[in-house]
Amino acid sequence: MTNLAPTLREKKRYLVFEVIRDSDYSYSSSIAAVKGSFSALFGALESAKAAITPVKSSGSRCMVSVGRKYVDKIKASLAMVKSINNSKVVMRSVGVSGVLKTAASKYLNGG
């Protein structure tokens, strides 16, 4: 199987978001909450097209990869997450970048 040409690939954006909560932080549960919220708002088909994949985390910040057409929709789904594991949370978008290295250095590490 051959690779797709760069012009045919779906362009990605890297979204860094922050989870503000009282109790202990769990990276996998916050990603699951974001994916569940996105699926509930926009349906399973849009969720599959958005291709939300976790990349890395640092402290209370998480980075996900998402298709460039779905950045605004994932920000809306972040706002809809109210609780994770019966503890209240607030999720806010920190920044979006098209390059992984830039997103990690600029937004994920707090700089």
VEXFI-826214 format. One line per field, with one value per residue: x, y, z of N, C-alpha, C in turn; residue in one letter. Coordinates in steps of 0.001 Angstrom, whole numbers, always signed. Layout:
BEGIN
n_xx: [X, ...]
n_yy: [Y, ...]
n_zz: [Z, ...]
ca_xx: [X, ...]
ca_yy: [Y, ...]
ca_zz: [Z, ...]
c_xx: [X, ...]
c_yy: [Y, ...]
c_zz: [Z, ...]
rest: [A, ...]
This chain:
BEGIN
n_xx: [+847, +579, +1647, -399, -356, +961, -807, -3268, -3813, -5606, -5511, -4093, -4734, -3386, -4725, -4569, -5761, -6948, -7605, -9518, -9948, -11071, -10331, -8057, -6224, -6889, -5627, -6579, -9303, -10222, -9826, -11574, -13969, -14093, -14231, -16660, -18462, -18211, -19192, -21802, -22824, -22453, -22711, -21932, -20807, -19668, -17865, -16128, -15094, -13758, -11557, -10320, -7538, -5550, -2519, -376, +280, +688, +985, -1883, -2717, -3720, -3086, -4590, -5014, -6701, -8887, -8607, -10980, -12646, -12028, -13381, -15707, -14788, -13941, -16400, -17462, -15752, -16628, -19021, -18528, -19069, -18646, -16402, -16086, -17881, -16991, -16846, -15781, -13936, -13250, -10956, -9896, -6550, -4794, -4239, -2451, -736, +1507, +3194, +5462, +5550, +3091, +3506, +5718, +4863, +2222, +1676, +3678, +3290, +4394]
n_yy: [-1174, +2189, +5424, +8326, +11239, +14405, +16489, +15301, +14463, +14863, +17900, +18607, +20022, +21090, +21122, +22608, +22191, +23168, +21673, +22445, +21603, +20286, +17830, +14990, +14721, +13189, +12138, +10389, +10143, +12733, +13087, +11139, +12253, +14566, +13469, +12066, +14165, +15574, +13669, +13423, +15970, +16360, +13931, +10519, +10202, +12727, +12823, +10751, +11769, +14008, +12980, +12871, +12655, +11778, +13411, +14368, +15198, +17606, +18357, +20040, +20412, +19342, +17906, +17530, +16074, +17195, +17380, +20107, +21391, +21034, +22376, +24528, +23222, +21317, +23003, +23981, +21624, +21255, +23243, +22187, +20107, +19294, +17739, +15235, +11969, +12351, +14750, +18234, +20099, +22491, +23240, +24751, +26253, +26596, +27098, +26875, +25194, +24549, +23068, +20536, +20761, +23514, +23885, +22358, +23640, +26301, +26346, +24027, +23711, +25857, +28251]
n_zz: [+0, -846, +325, +918, -1112, -31, -683, -721, +1838, +4919, +6603, +9776, +13020, +16097, +19175, +22279, +25483, +28737, +31855, +34539, +37773, +40960, +42200, +41790, +38718, +35604, +32649, +30601, +31199, +30793, +28039, +27094, +27964, +26394, +23806, +24064, +24548, +22129, +20346, +21291, +20764, +17946, +16649, +15637, +13090, +12392, +14447, +13790, +11391, +12334, +13634, +16293, +18218, +20994, +21956, +23748, +27227, +29859, +33078, +33953, +31409, +28158, +24938, +21800, +18581, +15732, +12900, +10582, +9874, +11976, +14301, +15567, +16320, +18156, +20156, +21003, +22045, +24193, +25913, +26706, +28443, +31718, +33986, +35218, +36101, +38287, +39421, +39372, +36550, +34595, +31338, +29200, +26180, +25282, +23151, +19552, +17018, +13948, +13839, +15501, +17205, +17744, +19040, +21335, +22563, +22868, +24008, +25582, +27510, +29094, +28356]
ca_xx: [+0, +1385, +1212, -1085, +424, +644, -1949, -4503, -4005, -6385, -4625, -4372, -4418, -3129, -5454, -4170, -6783, -6629, -8669, -9500, -10796, -10675, -9715, -6927, -6359, -6661, -5512, -7432, -10721, -10567, -9915, -12823, -15071, -14134, -14740, -18076, -19195, -18219, -20087, -23172, -23237, -22413, -22985, -20818, -20181, -18805, -16792, -15167, -14452, -12880, -10350, -9746, -6587, -4706, -1118, +411, -223, +1681, +273, -3330, -2977, -3727, -3039, -5231, -4924, -8050, -8942, -8664, -12348, -13428, -11451, -14423, -16646, -14211, -13973, -17767, -17652, -15021, -17473, -20161, -18115, -19293, -18116, -15673, -16090, -18667, -16380, -17059, -14591, -14036, -12241, -10796, -8925, -5367, -4287, -4278, -1313, -663, +2768, +3253, +6544, +5140, +2014, +4085, +6577, +4176, +1010, +1640, +4633, +2940, +5185]
ca_yy: [+0, +3402, +6547, +9403, +12441, +15441, +17311, +14541, +14200, +15821, +18719, +18510, +21108, +20610, +21950, +22425, +22669, +23067, +21128, +23043, +20777, +20234, +16564, +14530, +14872, +11984, +12486, +9537, +10432, +14024, +12852, +10401, +13192, +15448, +12674, +11794, +15412, +15854, +12698, +13748, +17205, +16350, +12603, +9597, +10416, +13904, +12458, +9960, +12660, +14934, +12212, +13400, +11713, +12377, +13498, +14361, +16056, +18143, +18983, +20071, +20705, +18194, +18248, +16586, +16342, +17228, +17902, +21574, +21868, +20729, +23040, +25271, +22270, +20714, +24037, +23981, +20435, +21496, +24055, +21404, +19150, +19894, +16901, +14016, +11068, +12987, +15955, +19346, +20564, +23546, +23060, +25938, +26130, +27425, +27540, +25966, +25363, +23577, +22356, +19870, +21313, +24842, +23738, +21847, +24625, +27555, +26223, +22906, +23898, +27043, +29405]
ca_zz: [+0, -942, +1138, +208, -1388, +957, -1094, -510, +3261, +5709, +7408, +11206, +13930, +17444, +20134, +23670, +26402, +30153, +32691, +35869, +38628, +42361, +42590, +41000, +37279, +34816, +31231, +29767, +31433, +30178, +26599, +26879, +28149, +25222, +22685, +24319, +24354, +20687, +19728, +21692, +20098, +16494, +16114, +15452, +11789, +12505, +15370, +13025, +10425, +13051, +13974, +17525, +18792, +22031, +21588, +24978, +28288, +30778, +34182, +33748, +29996, +27251, +23518, +20907, +17158, +15162, +11542, +10608, +9701, +13176, +15462, +16257, +16900, +19350, +21193, +21526, +22874, +25440, +26773, +27170, +29486, +33033, +35061, +34883, +37258, +39343, +39965, +38452, +35835, +33600, +30298, +28365, +25114, +25504, +21861, +18409, +16126, +12874, +13970, +16801, +18021, +18169, +20018, +22582, +23223, +23131, +24789, +26513, +28597, +29854, +27941]
c_xx: [+895, +803, +481, -135, +41, -548, -3282, -4793, -4859, -5425, -5062, -4070, -4227, -3740, -4979, -5278, -6377, -7843, -8506, -10481, -10218, -9895, -8567, -7255, -6051, -6736, -6491, -8912, -11136, -10684, -11214, -14030, -15218, -14694, -16226, -18942, -19302, -19201, -21544, -23689, -23405, -22636, -21734, -20084, -19229, -17625, -15715, -14419, -13457, -11568, -9626, -8824, -5738, -3244, -233, -234, +933, +942, -1218, -3699, -2847, -3675, -3704, -5013, -6337, -7957, -9182, -10068, -13170, -12906, -12527, -15421, -16074, -14123, -15364, -18010, -16865, -15881, -18632, -19800, -18238, -18735, -17400, -15592, -16735, -17951, -16491, -15734, -14948, -12907, -12175, -9692, -7773, -4842, -4362, -3067, -1365, +586, +2871, +4292, +6183, +4051, +2560, +4893, +5813, +3011, +1073, +2542, +4408, +3638, +4468]
c_yy: [+1241, +4485, +7561, +10564, +13515, +16310, +16613, +14252, +15275, +16580, +18682, +19828, +20484, +21592, +21600, +23004, +22386, +22571, +21711, +22253, +20726, +18976, +16207, +14551, +13553, +12335, +11686, +9826, +11770, +13890, +12122, +11314, +14124, +14703, +12377, +13018, +15758, +14933, +12995, +14990, +17040, +14984, +11796, +9829, +11614, +13616, +11647, +10833, +13607, +14284, +12794, +12338, +12411, +12355, +13412, +15266, +16515, +18884, +18910, +20364, +19446, +18703, +17136, +17038, +16248, +17765, +19401, +22129, +21756, +21410, +23794, +24339, +21611, +21726, +24131, +22775, +20531, +22279, +23262, +20381, +19844, +19064, +15682, +13195, +11721, +14128, +17055, +19806, +21740, +23300, +24324, +25706, +27090, +27954, +26456, +26258, +24285, +22722, +21803, +20493, +22694, +24769, +23272, +22912, +25886, +27414, +25143, +23120, +25190, +28310, +30263]
c_zz: [+0, -39, +271, -29, -369, +585, -850, +965, +3902, +6621, +8868, +11901, +15301, +18430, +21530, +24536, +27833, +30911, +34088, +36730, +40032, +42710, +41651, +39511, +36578, +33336, +30379, +29976, +30830, +28664, +26272, +27029, +26952, +24017, +22853, +24106, +22870, +19981, +20065, +20970, +18594, +15857, +15848, +14130, +11819, +13425, +14655, +12016, +11101, +13441, +15181, +18123, +19853, +21616, +22828, +26010, +29162, +31871, +33961, +32296, +29154, +25817, +22722, +19471, +16590, +13740, +11547, +10476, +10982, +14432, +16249, +16938, +18155, +20483, +21813, +22420, +24178, +26425, +27363, +28255, +30837, +34174, +34476, +36160, +38489, +40056, +38917, +37848, +34936, +32615, +29464, +27352, +25373, +24179, +20809, +17536, +15050, +12936, +15387, +17723, +18563, +19231, +21352, +23305, +23647, +24113, +25876, +27719, +29373, +29422, +27001]
rest: [M, T, N, L, A, P, T, L, R, E, K, K, R, Y, L, V, F, E, V, I, R, D, S, D, Y, S, Y, S, S, S, I, A, A, V, K, G, S, F, S, A, L, F, G, A, L, E, S, A, K, A, A, I, T, P, V, K, S, S, G, S, R, C, M, V, S, V, G, R, K, Y, V, D, K, I, K, A, S, L, A, M, V, K, S, I, N, N, S, K, V, V, M, R, S, V, G, V, S, G, V, L, K, T, A, A, S, K, Y, L, N, G, G]
